[in-house]
């Protein structure tokens, strides 16, 4: 996991890969949160439309 070192030319974790793992996990969590929020909003709008009929 040295994409961070290759991309920025620095090794903030001394080459252990911990920083890259943290950034990757944070990015994945952000993507999951965005997708979940969009699906929840869509589901809520769909549910509200059904209850009004």
trRosetta pair geometry for C-beta under 8 A, 3 or more apart (Angstrom, degrees):
i j d omega theta_ij theta_ji phi_ij phi_ji
1 4 7.7 25 150 6 83 96
1 17 3.9 92 61 -139 119 110
1 20 4.1 178 156 90 117 148
1 21 6.5 30 161 -52 172 77
1 24 7.9 -92 -146 -19 129 140
2 5 4.4 -38 -172 39 92 118
2 6 5.8 94 127 -22 87 96
2 11 7.8 -29 -138 -106 98 102
2 15 7.2 -9 -98 -136 110 73
2 17 7.4 -78 -64 -91 59 85
2 20 7.3 -117 -94 -48 22 154
3 6 5.7 -57 -144 42 34 110
3 7 5.8 31 158 -20 68 112
3 20 6.2 116 46 -133 88 130
4 7 5.8 -58 -141 40 26 108
4 8 6.0 -19 174 22 65 112
4 10 7.8 -56 142 74 91 70
4 11 7.7 114 100 -113 102 51
4 12 7.4 -63 138 20 138 100
4 19 6.0 -86 53 104 173 112
4 20 4.9 -145 -12 -82 119 94
4 23 6.9 123 -79 25 127 152
5 8 7.0 -74 -128 57 19 79
5 9 7.0 55 -177 -115 54 12
5 10 6.7 -126 -123 78 63 28
5 11 4.9 13 -101 -82 114 84
5 15 7.3 22 -60 -99 150 69
6 9 7.8 20 -163 -67 14 49
11 14 6.0 94 135 -97 111 13
11 15 5.3 -2 -167 -54 140 67
12 19 5.0 89 75 -73 109 164
13 16 4.7 -96 140 43 110 95
13 17 6.8 -114 92 24 141 16
13 18 4.6 -175 -152 50 151 93
13 19 4.1 -163 -28 -14 124 104
13 20 7.7 -112 24 -4 140 75
16 19 7.9 101 67 0 87 79
17 20 5.2 -56 -159 44 62 114
17 21 5.8 66 143 -26 83 103
18 21 5.7 -56 -147 37 31 112
18 22 6.3 33 154 -20 65 106
19 22 5.7 -53 -149 35 31 113
19 23 6.4 29 155 -15 65 106
20 23 5.8 -55 -145 39 31 109
20 24 6.1 31 156 -18 65 109
21 24 5.8 -56 -144 39 28 111
21 25 6.2 27 157 -18 64 108
22 25 5.9 -56 -145 38 27 109
22 26 6.2 27 156 -18 64 109
23 26 5.7 -55 -145 38 29 111
23 27 6.3 29 156 -18 64 107
24 27 5.8 -54 -146 37 29 110
24 28 6.3 28 155 -17 64 108
25 28 5.7 -55 -146 38 30 111
25 29 6.2 32 155 -20 65 107
26 29 5.7 -54 -146 37 30 112
26 30 6.4 33 153 -21 63 105
27 30 5.6 -53 -149 34 31 114
27 31 6.5 31 153 -18 64 104
28 31 5.8 -52 -148 36 33 111
28 32 6.3 32 153 -17 65 107
29 32 5.7 -54 -146 38 31 112
29 33 6.2 34 154 -21 65 107
30 33 5.7 -55 -147 36 29 112
30 34 6.4 29 155 -19 64 106
31 34 5.9 -55 -148 35 30 110
31 35 6.3 26 157 -14 65 108
32 35 5.9 -57 -146 40 29 108
32 36 6.0 28 157 -19 65 111
33 36 5.8 -56 -142 39 27 111
33 37 6.2 30 157 -21 63 107
34 37 5.8 -54 -147 35 28 112
34 38 6.5 26 155 -17 63 106
35 38 5.9 -56 -149 36 31 110
35 39 6.3 26 155 -15 65 108
36 39 5.9 -57 -146 39 30 108
36 40 6.1 31 155 -21 65 109
37 40 5.7 -56 -145 37 29 111
37 41 6.3 28 157 -18 64 106
38 41 5.9 -55 -147 36 29 110
38 42 6.3 27 155 -16 64 109
39 42 5.7 -56 -146 40 31 111
39 43 6.1 31 155 -19 66 109
40 43 5.7 -55 -143 39 29 111
40 44 6.1 30 156 -21 64 107
41 44 5.7 -54 -145 36 29 112
41 45 6.4 28 156 -17 63 106
42 45 5.9 -54 -148 37 29 109
42 46 6.3 28 154 -18 63 109
43 46 5.6 -57 -147 38 30 112
43 47 6.2 30 154 -20 66 108
44 47 5.7 -55 -145 37 29 111
44 48 6.3 29 156 -19 64 106
45 48 5.9 -54 -146 36 30 110
45 49 6.5 33 154 -22 62 106
46 49 5.8 -54 -153 32 30 114
46 50 6.8 29 152 -18 63 105
47 50 5.8 -55 -152 33 34 110
47 51 6.5 26 155 -16 67 108
48 51 6.0 -58 -145 37 33 107
48 52 6.6 31 158 -22 65 108
49 52 6.2 -60 -152 30 28 109
49 53 7.3 28 155 -25 60 104
50 53 6.3 -59 -161 22 35 110
